[in-house]
Amino acid sequence: MTLFVVAGVGWFFIGGGFAKWRDGPSLADACDGTVAVDQVRALLKTDDVTGKTKHTSRGRSSADESGPPVMCWLDGPGGFKQRAFVEMEWRSKAWSPEIVSGRRGSSYVTQFSTPITGGWSGMMTPADDQATATVVLRCRNTTGPRAGDSLSLFATSWGGRPFKEAAQRVRLARFATQTAQAAASEYGCDARFGSRVKRVAPLKYSSETNPDAPVLARAGGTCAGVRAGWLITRAQGTATAEAPVEDCLLLDDHGRTRFRLSAYYGTFADDQRLKTRSTRDHREFSDTSPLRTDFVYRAEANCPGSPRQAVLVIDYLAVNDDDKPQRRYARAALEDFAERSAARHGCTDTKLL
């Protein structure tokens, strides 16, 4: 009997049972108990994961308001070198989803996001050796404090396996979607959920040149239907899905990115409207990296179940200091892109501003 107990304890330690038992309380309580434990262990490639949670007052109307904003750090034995970070916020009190989702940096004009499939309103954004999965859940509540609101979850991970691996992209997507689903239940957001994520397309890493990009006339996905123009003959986009942001890069004959088309919905549209609201002339190009507060042109569309409009924009990447955007073409390209993107999201009355 003694030998059996010793052997059992040895298996418990060697097999990872001790790690699961030791980190259980902190990990189980992380982000108010909403973290998908099995998924984060698979994501970080270890059973030894600890969690730490912080509630913030950012964006709250009162100090005693419950639920998000909340963030939690989930660490493997490597600490910050083996970490997943989760942040959640309400659309009605969002801080800056464009930044939190990882859509920032010196490569902003050439960086874009890949949609998460399976019927989720989500996307994945790469940055060097890390990636951020964003999931937006629209609350269908007709009464109560969350009526008509939406819940956004941002899950960033790094230090594990590279996200160029298909399986690791799926792990991050499953971790984000399952945690978001638990958070919706915890915080009282009656939302529609997608199915189990089976595949996330390869992420598009920032590059100002892509000579292998398809010819614009044959482009599909988010770039489908956008007309070609003088110098603008190629395009790079993603598949179309229920993503909160859609991107399409327009390239010249040499594969250099010249225009960026983006469509922002829900909380991301709110964010862009705040960025453009105080601009004197939205048609004036200026470089305000890492985020742009004005665009060559922008459009808006009315969307169902949304208190604010979608924002659709075209931005420009100058090749040299004397380079100027083709404004007539930019307006026409945005019109092509905006009408198709808005229609996919059930939005109407698209207007260029």
C-alpha positions as CSV (number, residue, x, y, z in Angstrom):
1,M,0.0,0.0,0.0
2,T,2.8,2.4,0.9
3,L,4.6,1.7,-2.4
4,F,1.3,2.4,-4.2
5,V,0.9,5.7,-2.5
6,V,4.5,6.8,-3.2
7,A,4.2,5.7,-6.8
8,G,0.9,7.6,-7.1
9,V,2.4,10.8,-5.6
10,G,5.4,10.4,-8.0
11,W,3.0,10.2,-11.0
12,F,1.1,13.2,-9.6
13,F,4.3,15.3,-9.7
14,I,5.8,14.0,-12.8
15,G,2.5,14.0,-14.8
16,G,1.8,17.6,-14.0
17,G,-0.9,17.0,-11.4
18,F,1.0,19.1,-8.8
19,A,1.2,22.0,-11.2
20,K,-2.6,21.8,-11.9
21,W,-3.3,21.6,-8.1
22,R,-0.9,24.3,-7.1
23,D,-2.0,26.9,-9.7
24,G,-5.6,25.9,-9.5
25,P,-7.0,28.7,-7.2
26,S,-5.2,31.6,-8.9
27,L,-5.8,30.4,-12.5
28,A,-9.4,29.4,-11.8
29,D,-10.2,32.8,-10.3
30,A,-8.4,34.8,-13.1
31,C,-10.6,37.4,-14.8
32,D,-13.4,36.6,-12.3
33,G,-13.3,32.9,-13.1
34,T,-13.9,33.3,-16.8
35,V,-10.6,32.0,-18.2
36,A,-10.7,28.9,-20.3
37,V,-8.2,26.9,-18.2
38,D,-7.6,24.0,-20.5
39,Q,-7.2,26.3,-23.5
40,V,-4.7,28.6,-21.9
41,R,-2.6,25.6,-20.8
42,A,-2.6,24.3,-24.4
43,L,-1.8,27.8,-25.7
44,L,1.2,28.3,-23.3
45,K,2.3,24.6,-23.7
46,T,2.4,24.0,-20.0
47,D,0.1,22.8,-17.2
48,D,2.0,25.1,-14.8
49,V,0.0,28.3,-15.3
50,T,-0.6,31.0,-12.7
51,G,-3.1,33.9,-12.9
52,K,-3.3,37.4,-11.6
53,T,-6.3,39.7,-12.0
54,K,-6.8,43.5,-11.9
55,H,-10.0,45.5,-12.0
56,T,-9.6,49.1,-13.2
57,S,-11.9,52.1,-12.9
58,R,-11.0,53.2,-16.4
59,G,-14.2,54.2,-18.3
60,R,-16.5,53.4,-15.4
61,S,-19.2,55.9,-14.4
62,S,-19.0,54.9,-10.8
63,A,-16.5,53.2,-8.5
64,D,-18.9,50.4,-7.5
65,E,-19.9,49.3,-11.0
66,S,-19.3,45.5,-11.5
67,G,-17.7,43.6,-14.3
68,P,-15.2,45.0,-16.9
69,P,-12.9,46.7,-17.3
70,V,-10.9,43.7,-16.1
71,M,-7.5,42.3,-17.1
72,C,-5.5,39.2,-16.1
73,W,-2.0,37.9,-16.6
74,L,-1.6,34.2,-17.2
75,D,2.0,33.0,-16.9
76,G,3.8,29.8,-17.5
77,P,7.2,29.0,-15.8
78,G,8.9,31.4,-18.2
79,G,7.0,34.4,-16.7
80,F,6.7,37.3,-19.1
81,K,8.5,35.1,-21.7
82,Q,5.6,32.7,-21.6
83,R,2.5,34.7,-21.1
84,A,-1.1,35.3,-22.1
85,F,-2.8,38.6,-21.3
86,V,-6.5,39.2,-21.3
87,E,-8.4,42.5,-21.2
88,M,-12.2,43.0,-21.4
89,E,-14.3,46.1,-21.7
90,W,-17.8,47.2,-22.5
91,R,-18.4,49.1,-25.7
92,S,-20.3,51.8,-23.8
93,K,-17.2,52.5,-21.8
94,A,-14.4,51.4,-24.1
95,W,-11.0,53.0,-23.9
96,S,-9.3,52.4,-27.2
97,P,-10.0,49.1,-28.9
98,E,-7.8,50.0,-31.9
99,I,-4.8,50.0,-29.6
100,V,-5.7,47.1,-27.3
101,S,-6.4,44.8,-30.3
102,G,-2.8,45.2,-31.4
103,R,-3.5,47.4,-34.5
104,R,-0.8,49.9,-33.9
105,G,2.9,50.6,-34.4
106,S,5.1,52.1,-37.1
107,S,3.7,49.5,-39.6
108,Y,0.1,50.7,-39.0
109,V,-0.6,51.4,-42.7
110,T,0.6,48.0,-43.8
111,Q,-0.6,45.9,-40.9
112,F,-4.0,44.2,-41.0
113,S,-6.0,41.6,-39.2
114,T,-7.2,38.1,-40.1
115,P,-10.8,37.1,-39.2
116,I,-11.6,34.4,-36.7
117,T,-14.0,31.9,-38.3
118,G,-16.8,29.8,-36.9
119,G,-19.4,32.5,-36.7
120,W,-17.6,34.7,-34.2
121,S,-17.2,38.5,-34.6
122,G,-13.5,38.3,-34.1
123,M,-10.1,38.8,-35.6
124,M,-6.4,38.1,-35.0
125,T,-3.6,40.7,-35.3
126,P,0.1,39.8,-35.5
127,A,3.0,41.8,-34.2
128,D,6.5,40.2,-34.4
129,D,6.4,37.1,-32.1
130,Q,3.0,37.8,-30.6
131,A,-0.6,37.9,-31.7
132,T,-3.8,39.4,-30.3
133,A,-7.2,37.7,-30.7
134,T,-10.2,40.0,-30.5
135,V,-13.7,38.8,-29.9
136,V,-16.7,41.2,-29.8
137,L,-20.0,39.9,-28.4
138,R,-23.2,42.0,-29.0
139,C,-25.5,41.8,-26.0
140,R,-29.1,41.1,-27.0
141,N,-30.5,42.1,-23.6
142,T,-33.6,44.2,-23.9
143,T,-33.6,45.2,-20.3
144,G,-31.0,45.8,-17.5
145,P,-27.7,47.6,-17.4
146,R,-26.3,45.8,-20.4
147,A,-29.2,46.3,-22.7
148,G,-27.9,46.9,-26.2
149,D,-24.2,47.0,-25.1
150,S,-21.4,44.8,-26.3
151,L,-18.5,43.0,-24.6
152,S,-15.0,43.1,-26.1
153,L,-12.3,40.6,-25.2
154,F,-8.6,41.0,-26.2
155,A,-6.3,38.1,-25.7
156,T,-2.6,38.6,-26.4
157,S,0.0,35.9,-26.1
158,W,3.7,35.5,-26.8
159,G,6.7,33.4,-25.8
160,G,5.1,30.0,-26.7
161,R,4.9,28.5,-30.1
162,P,5.1,30.8,-33.1
163,F,1.8,32.0,-34.6
164,K,2.9,31.1,-38.0
165,E,1.9,27.6,-37.0
166,A,-1.7,26.9,-37.9
167,A,-2.3,25.0,-34.6
168,Q,-1.1,27.8,-32.4
169,R,-3.5,30.3,-34.1
170,V,-6.3,27.9,-33.4
171,R,-5.3,27.6,-29.8
172,L,-5.3,31.4,-29.3
173,A,-8.7,31.7,-31.1
174,R,-10.2,28.9,-29.0
175,F,-8.8,30.4,-25.8
176,A,-10.3,33.9,-26.7
177,T,-13.7,32.6,-27.8
178,Q,-14.3,30.2,-24.9
179,T,-13.2,32.9,-22.4
180,A,-15.4,35.4,-24.0
181,Q,-18.4,33.0,-23.8
182,A,-17.8,32.4,-20.1
183,A,-17.4,36.2,-19.5
184,A,-20.7,36.9,-21.2
185,S,-22.4,34.6,-18.8
186,E,-20.5,36.0,-15.8
187,Y,-21.3,39.6,-16.6
188,G,-24.8,39.3,-17.9
189,C,-24.4,39.8,-21.7
190,D,-27.0,37.7,-23.6
191,A,-25.0,37.2,-26.8
192,R,-25.0,34.8,-29.8
193,F,-21.9,32.6,-29.8
194,G,-20.1,31.0,-32.7
195,S,-19.0,27.4,-33.0
196,R,-15.7,25.8,-32.1
197,V,-12.9,27.4,-34.1
198,K,-11.3,24.9,-36.5
199,R,-9.0,27.1,-38.6
200,V,-7.6,30.6,-38.7
201,A,-6.0,31.6,-42.0
202,P,-2.2,32.5,-42.0
203,L,-1.6,35.9,-40.5
204,K,-0.4,38.7,-42.7
205,Y,2.8,40.2,-41.3
206,S,3.6,43.8,-42.1
207,S,5.5,44.5,-45.3
208,E,5.5,47.5,-47.5
209,T,6.3,45.4,-50.5
210,N,4.5,42.3,-51.7
211,P,5.3,41.6,-55.4
212,D,3.4,38.3,-55.3
213,A,0.1,39.9,-54.4
214,P,-2.8,39.0,-56.8
215,V,-3.9,41.2,-59.6
216,L,-6.7,43.5,-58.3
217,A,-9.1,42.5,-61.1
218,R,-9.0,38.9,-59.7
219,A,-8.8,39.7,-56.0
220,G,-11.4,38.1,-53.7
221,G,-12.3,38.5,-50.1
222,T,-12.2,42.0,-48.6
223,C,-10.7,43.4,-51.8
224,A,-13.3,41.9,-54.2
225,G,-14.9,44.5,-56.4
226,V,-12.4,47.3,-55.9
227,R,-11.5,48.8,-59.2
228,A,-7.9,49.1,-60.5
229,G,-6.4,52.5,-61.2
230,W,-3.3,54.2,-62.5
231,L,-0.4,52.4,-60.8
232,I,-2.8,50.5,-58.6
233,T,-3.0,47.0,-60.0
234,R,-2.6,44.6,-57.1
235,A,-4.3,43.9,-53.8
236,Q,-3.8,42.0,-50.6
237,G,-6.8,41.3,-48.4
238,T,-8.3,38.6,-46.2
239,A,-11.3,36.3,-46.4
240,T,-14.6,37.8,-45.5
241,A,-16.2,36.9,-42.2
242,E,-17.9,38.5,-39.2
243,A,-14.8,40.5,-38.3
244,P,-15.2,43.8,-36.4
245,V,-12.6,45.3,-38.7
246,E,-12.0,44.5,-42.4
247,D,-8.8,45.5,-44.3
248,C,-7.7,45.6,-48.0
249,L,-4.3,46.9,-49.1
250,L,-4.0,48.3,-52.6
251,L,-0.6,47.9,-54.3
252,D,1.2,49.2,-57.4
253,D,2.9,47.2,-60.1
254,H,6.0,46.8,-57.9
255,G,4.0,45.4,-55.0
256,R,4.3,48.5,-52.9
257,T,1.4,49.3,-50.6
258,R,-0.1,52.7,-51.7
259,F,-3.6,52.7,-50.2
260,R,-5.2,51.0,-47.2
261,L,-8.9,50.4,-47.0
262,S,-10.4,49.6,-43.6
263,A,-14.0,49.1,-42.4
264,Y,-14.7,49.5,-38.6
265,Y,-17.8,48.2,-36.9
266,G,-19.3,48.5,-33.4
267,T,-16.8,49.5,-30.8
268,F,-14.1,50.0,-33.4
269,A,-16.4,52.4,-35.3
270,D,-16.9,54.4,-32.1
271,D,-13.1,54.6,-31.7
272,Q,-12.5,55.9,-35.2
273,R,-15.3,58.5,-34.9
274,L,-13.6,59.8,-31.7
275,K,-10.4,60.0,-33.6
276,T,-11.9,61.9,-36.6
277,R,-14.4,64.1,-34.8
278,S,-12.0,67.0,-34.1
279,T,-10.2,67.0,-37.4
280,R,-10.6,70.2,-39.3
281,D,-10.5,68.7,-42.7
282,H,-10.9,64.9,-43.1
283,R,-9.7,65.0,-46.6
284,E,-6.2,66.3,-45.7
285,F,-3.5,63.7,-45.5
286,S,-1.1,63.8,-42.5
287,D,1.1,61.2,-40.8
288,T,0.2,60.9,-37.1
289,S,1.7,57.5,-36.4
290,P,1.2,55.2,-34.6
291,L,-2.5,56.0,-35.2
292,R,-4.0,58.1,-37.8
293,T,-6.6,60.7,-36.9
294,D,-7.5,61.7,-40.4
295,F,-7.8,59.9,-43.7
296,V,-7.8,60.7,-47.4
297,Y,-11.6,60.0,-47.4
298,R,-14.0,58.3,-45.1
299,A,-17.6,57.0,-45.3
300,E,-20.2,56.0,-42.8
301,A,-23.1,53.5,-42.9
302,N,-26.1,52.8,-40.7
303,C,-26.0,49.3,-39.1
304,P,-28.7,47.3,-37.4
305,G,-28.6,47.1,-33.6
306,S,-25.9,49.8,-33.4
307,P,-26.3,53.2,-31.8
308,R,-23.6,54.6,-34.0
309,Q,-22.6,54.2,-37.6
310,A,-19.9,52.1,-39.2
311,V,-16.8,54.0,-40.3
312,L,-15.1,53.1,-43.6
313,V,-11.8,54.8,-44.6
314,I,-9.0,54.9,-47.2
315,D,-5.6,55.9,-46.1
316,Y,-2.4,56.5,-48.1
317,L,1.2,55.4,-47.8
318,A,3.5,57.8,-49.5
319,V,6.6,56.4,-51.3
320,N,8.5,59.7,-51.0
321,D,8.0,63.1,-49.4
322,D,6.7,64.6,-52.7
323,D,4.2,61.8,-53.3
324,K,0.5,62.7,-53.2
325,P,-2.5,60.4,-53.2
326,Q,-4.7,60.1,-56.3
327,R,-7.8,61.6,-54.7
328,R,-10.2,60.8,-57.5
329,Y,-9.2,57.2,-57.5
330,A,-9.1,57.0,-53.7
331,R,-12.7,58.2,-53.5
332,A,-13.8,55.7,-56.2
333,A,-12.0,52.8,-54.5
334,L,-13.5,53.6,-51.1
335,E,-16.9,53.7,-52.6
336,D,-16.4,50.2,-54.1
337,F,-15.0,48.8,-50.8
338,A,-17.5,50.5,-48.5
339,E,-20.7,49.4,-50.3
340,R,-19.6,45.7,-50.4
341,S,-18.3,45.7,-46.8
342,A,-21.3,47.4,-45.4
343,A,-23.7,45.1,-47.2
344,R,-21.9,42.0,-45.8
345,H,-22.6,43.4,-42.3
346,G,-26.2,44.2,-43.0
347,C,-25.5,48.0,-43.0
348,T,-27.2,50.4,-45.4
349,D,-27.2,54.1,-46.5
350,T,-23.5,54.2,-47.1
351,K,-22.3,57.8,-47.6
352,L,-18.9,59.2,-48.5
353,L,-17.9,62.3,-46.5
